[in-house]
Amino acid sequence: MGEHAHPTGTAWIWKIFWLLLAITAVEVVLGIVKPEFLMVQFAGTSLLNIIFIGLTLVKAAYIVMYFMHLKFEETFLQWTIYLPVLILIPYLLFILIAEGAQIYAA
């Protein structure tokens, strides 16, 4: 087993639930309100889209860490999963944003 002990009880599940619910609520409110100061263009897309991407990645990280039990594995195994994700997601996002900007610019 990994170097981290599994938490006991259900308190940790509720903490993660409330955190994920709060992040989702922020995303929903931002999606409904769409503040004008976040609609400025940044890196080929609006700042609001970048915030959505960041919040979604945070939610995905918590789900993978706690509900898929990656947090409780060996550090080497954790980095085997994290490193490709940390490299590929920004790379793919850059490609999507750059190519999308070129398509809509034409």
Secondary structure, DSSP 8 states (H G I E B T S, - for coil): --SS----SSHHHHHHHHHHHHHHHHHHHHHHH--GGG-SEETTEEHHHHHHHHHHHHHHHHIIIIIS-GGGS-HHHHHHHHHHHHHHHHHHHHHHHHHHHHHHH-
